[in-house]
């Protein structure tokens, strides 16, 4: 049965050849997620490759105390490289992923993804590019933790959010603190300093970014 989201799939993944787009529309399932809904859990066997059609996903690790370590975000047109790896190797996931905002994900059955690697050049290139892009993001995240102070890490974090979702960052100070393994009080203080420079404005439910390059 053809997917009712066919037009959206074609629009979001224009790099795929037409036969592949038609196959994705026919064989995949689109699942809607509300903000906070989980799509991947630690220890879960992943049976489908995950492509993001709309919204924003957060991929992270969680320790035994529930502390989160942000790995990267997925925006529309991205694939979760870790889901592809886990399905290909029949391994359980070592990470978690959840929707940051209302999102639609395309779920592609494992066996089809493996067949497409040999059948469609654009799918093969897309998978390789997904691995490369997520690896580069992980290196950037690692560099920010190892080599940068907390205020520099916060700037890096805010800039990445602006690139992904625009100048209005709809996250609480506590959520940012969780992502950066800090406390809400410290993050609030640093954000207030940034506001004083004119780089951003703090609102009740969101942060409006103006110019982070001036800091």
N, C-alpha and C positions, 0 to 999 in steps of 0.2 A: 504494500500500500504506500502511495506517495506521501511524503512528509508535507504537512500543511505549511511548514516553514521553508519550503523550497526556495522562494524568492530571497528570503533573508540569508540563507546559506550561500546562494550564488553571489549575493552582493558582498558578503563578508569574506569570502575566499575566492576572489576572482582569478587567482594565480593557478587554480586547478583547471585541467582540461575538462571540456564539457561532459564526456562520458563518466569521468570521476564525480563531477558535481551531481550528475543524474543518479549515480549509484548511491552517493551519500544521502541524497534526498529520499531515495527509496528504502534504503537499508538501515539508516540510523534512527535514533530516537532523540527528540529534544525534550529536555527536562527543565522545568522552571524551578528556580531557587529563590526564596526570600532572603533578605539580609540576615546573616547568622546561620543559615542552613549549611550543613556539612555535605560535601560531595566525596571526600576521601577521609578515611579514618586510619589511624596507626594500627598496623596488624591486619588490615583488611586485604583480601585478595581482590585485585581490581580486574574486572572482566571486560571493561570497555575503555577505549581511548577517549580522552576528554578534550573537546575543542570548545572554546568559549565563543558563543554567538553574540551575547549581549551582557553588559554588566561588568563586574570586577570580582576576581577571585584572589584570595590570599592563601599562599602556600607556606606552611610553617611547620616547625617541630615543637613538641611540647615535652617538658621534663616531668619527672614523677610528682613534682609539686604543682603542676599545672601552669608553670611559667612558659611563655611562648617565645620562640625565636623565629623571627620573620626571615624567610628565605627569599621570596620574590612574589610579585603580583602578576596575575595574568589578565590581560585586557582583550577585548574583542579581536578575533583573528588569530589569537595565540592558541597553542596546544600545550597541555600539561605533559612535558617531556618525561617526568617521573612516572606518570600513568602509562605512557607508551612503553617505558623500560620494564615496569613491573608486569604488565600484561604479556610482553614478549618473553620474559623469563619465568613467568608463573611464580613470582615472588610476592610476599606481602609488602604493603607499603610501610615505609619508615617515616612518613610525613603525614600531615593533615592538610586539608584544603576546605575552605568555606567561603561562602559568598559575603562580600563586604557590602554589596548593595543588591537589589533584585537583579537576578541574572538568568540567562538561558544557556544551557550547555548542550552540546551535541555529543551523544554517546555512540561510539562506533564499536561494534563487536570485535573482539580480539582477532578472531580468525580472518575477518575481512581486512583488517589493517595489515596483517602479515602478507596476505595475498597481494594487496595493493603495492607493497614495496617493490615487487617484481613487475607488476603490471602497469603501473602509472609512474612515469618519471617525476611528475610534479609532486606526487605524494612522497616519493623517496627523498626529493630535495627538501620538501617541507619538514619531514621528520628530522633530517640531518640539521637543518637550520634551527629547528626547535631545540635540539640538544645543545647546539653552539650558543644560542642566545641565552638559554637558561644558565649554562655554565658561566658565561661572561657576567651575568647578573649575580651569580653566587660569588664570583671572585670580587666584584665590586662591594658586595655586602661584607665579605670577609675582610677586605682591605679597610672598610670603614670601622670595623670592630677592632682590628689589630692596631691600626696606625693612626686613628683619629680620636680626638677628645669627644666627649658627649655632645658639646655644642656643635661640633663639626658633623657628627653623626646625625644630629637632628636636622641640620641643613640639608645633608645628603638625602635623608628620608623625605623631607618636605618637597625637595626638587623632584624626586622620583614620583611622588604622588601627583604633583602638578603635571608631569609628563604623561601620566597614565589617565588621570581623571579631571584635569583642569584646575583652575585657580581656587575653586571652592573645595576645601578639604573637610568632608563631613565625618570627622572622627573626634571623639572626646579626648581630653588630655590623658585620661586613664588608658584608653586604647593605644595612644602613641607611646605612653610609658611602658605598656606591656610589650609592644613591638621592639622597643629599644632596651628592654631589661633595666628599666629605671623606675623611679617613683613618680607619682602624679605631681607631687609638690615640686620636684626638681624640674620636670618638663614644663609645668606652668610658669615657673620662674624664668626659664630660658625663653619660652614663647613671649612672655611679657617684655623681655629685653629686646627681642626681635620686633615687637610691635612699636617699641619706643624709637627704633631706627627708621620706621616707616616701611619696613619690608613686608609687613602683613598687618591685618586687623583681626582681633579676636572678637567673635560674636558668640551669642549664647549657645548655638548648636553647631557652629562650623567655624573654620578659619579661612579668611579671605586673603590669599597671597597676592601681593603687588609686585615686588621685585626682590628676589632673594640674592641677586647678584651684587646688590649694593651693600651687603653686609660685610 
